[in-house]
């Protein structure tokens, strides 16, 4: 037997084992959710404080002219004692957003008597983390709430969140569930809503109820100021400053919490390019955080179950690497005369654990709305195919996170009250789609080789990659053409051509 006949199957089996491990991680989350379901929303079971603490609300904004006014107006409507509330609009914009925001802030201050200020930085040093840290320098509030530009909290959100946090001095933060303003806009938003519901309703509730370490999601949450300072403040050495700070706080002895009953509505990226940009940032940043905090977690006084779960949580996006490796290995595997796959029982285990995420998504919808919620599972195949299609690009971000700290914080374009084109990046290049295009071509060639070799057992994975990357490319090229048409119209209007 040649070296290749031994090595390629061994690598293939190793990649399958890594995917089984990820499925096991999700299954553990589902188990924790079911086991501790009587303690879900435990921070919310408290009476309001006798004296409301001081709160600063921070809204970081960068070139968000379509949605900036919406989030500011929503924050201004929050029901809270005005003498205890301070609103900071942290504006790093370089376009007309700043002028719009300045006018609105001045009007709200004049007409409603709000303590609201517009803090406009001339540079983006530290990106979002830098803006949040800069806002806290001259602020002394006890609690800090954060809302990104795509959020629109309801008036009762703040009192509910403060009640939950104030009742438990050990808590560093309270994370609330993200609602969806545009779940039914298109296939992309419907698929994203399923994924986020699974994360919040099952994973976050499981971690919060069981006392496992959890993440802050960057928006729609409330922090205790003392915990931020104790953990060392906001830092920009990862592009997921929220995950980084949450873990550093919990390593200092604080605890995180999640309250499913408190909802913070937000807009989902309606364009695939925006969703892809968001996923790439989350993937890169979570791996950067893992690289930064893995040793502190292992050296902490947490028990080994919590340590291993935390490492798997931070490294979750890494499952795209073995998934892509399986595709790359399928072609040479099909050419081997006798690959001897799979190992006894591995197929059963692989199917069992690969079904865990789908069970989680279904459980989340059932928990939210019973039978009505299960009707949303029509978008589950779309979600699976889209993640398969974006896997090559996400894998590159994972690799970048393994060897690079920090980086540019790319904003996710928002649509808001504008047309769908507003949710597209201002500039797009065909090079942006190269990972999907290469994977599509490779999957197509692999399917041809499988057909010639008659290795039909290897067919499902390249077929899924072909469908995923094909769908991703079709959507991205459509969005690319929209951006090009928009640029042509702008050039035409500038030179005065009818």
Beta strands, then each sheet from edge to edge (+ up, - down):
strand 1: 55-61
strand 2: 85-91
strand 3: 116-120
strand 4: 143-146
strand 5: 171-180
strand 6: 221-224
strand 7: 255-266
sheet 1: 3+ 2+ 1+ 4+ 6- 5+ 7+
end
